[in-house]
Amino acid sequence: MEMFLLVSEQLLMMLILMAVGFILSKRKIIPENAGTVVSKLENYVFAPALIWLPNLIIVP
C-alpha cells in the first residue's frame, strides 16, 4: 500500500506539471521553441550536473 501511495503522489505531480505546461503553451505564455531550449538545458547543464555534483560534495 505504501508503494501505491508513493507512486500515486509522483504520478499526480507529473500530471499537474503537464497540465500547467499545456495551459501555459495554449495561452502563449511560453514561446513555441521552449521545448528545444529546455531540451538543450537538460542535455548540456542538468544531466552533467547530476553526474558530477554528487562527486564534488564532501561528506565529513
N, C-alpha and C positions, 0 to 999 in steps of 0.2 A: 504494500500500500504506500509506503514511503517513496518508493521509486516512481510510482504512478503520479504522486503529487509533485515530485521534483520535476519530472518530465512535463507535466501539465503546466506548471508555472513557467518553465522555459519556453514552451510552445506558445503560451498565451502572450508572453513578452515579445516573441518573434512576430506573431500576428499583429500585435499592436504597432510595432515598428513598421511593418509592411503597410498597414493602413495609413499611418502618418505619412510615409513616403508617397503613397498613392495619392492622398489628398493634396499634399504639397505640390506634386507634379501636375495634377489636374488644375490647380489654381494658379499654375505658372509661377509659383514662389521660388522653385529651384529651376535652374536652366536646363535646357534639353541635353547638354553634354555632361550633366552631373554624374551619370553612371561611369563615363570614361574617366573623369577626374578622380572619382572615388576608387575606381579600379587601379589606376596608376598609383595613388597614395597607398593602397593596400599592398601592392606588389613591391614598391620601392621604399616604403617607410615602415608600415606597420608589421609586415611579416619579418623583415630583418630585425626589427626591434624585439619581436617576440623570441627570436633565436638568440640574440646577443645580450639582451638585458638580464636574464637570469644568471648569466656567466659573469656579469660585471658587479652584481650585488655581493658584498662581502658580509657573511653572517658571522658574528662574534662567537 
